[in-house]
């Protein structure tokens, strides 16, 4: 089963706390219950927009 969520904390004993969509609190899973944790691909940064070349009418 694949579960997508935001990792909130990795505990010293290997447990992982994950925020799942639709829940207000994180769910903590044991290291034995996880096959792998994959880092999400980084989203491209927003481009810097320049000011328009024309003046605003006064």
N, C-alpha and C positions, 0 to 999 in steps of 0.2 A: 504494500500500500504506500502510496506517495502522499505525503502531507506537506503542504506549503504554509509557511508562517515566518514570522520575524523572530530570530533568536534574541532573547533578552538577557540571558545569563548562562554561562557554562560554569558549573560547580566544580570544586576541586576533586570530588569523587567521580567525576565523569558525567553526572546528570546534566541535562540540558533543559532550560526553561524556554518555552516557545509561545509567542502570542499568535493565536489562530484567528482567522477572520471570523467575526461575529461574536467573539468572546471578549469580555472586559478584563479578564485576568489571564496570566500565563499558565500553561500546562507544563508540568515537569515530567520528563521521561528519563528512565534509566539508560545507561550506556549500552546495556545488553539488548535493549529494545530497538536500538538504532543500527541500521546497516551502514549508513553514511550521512554526513551533513555536507551539503553542497552550497558554496557561496554563490549568491545571485550574480548574474552578469551586471557589470557596471553600466548604468545608463549614461548616454552621451551628455556632456555638459551643454547647457543652453548657450546659444550664441549671443554675443554682445550686440545689441541693436544700437545703431547710430541714430542720432537725431535727424529729423527730416531736413532736406536741403532748402526748404522754403520757410519764410517767416510767417508767423501767425498774424493775421490782420488785427489792428488795434482799434 
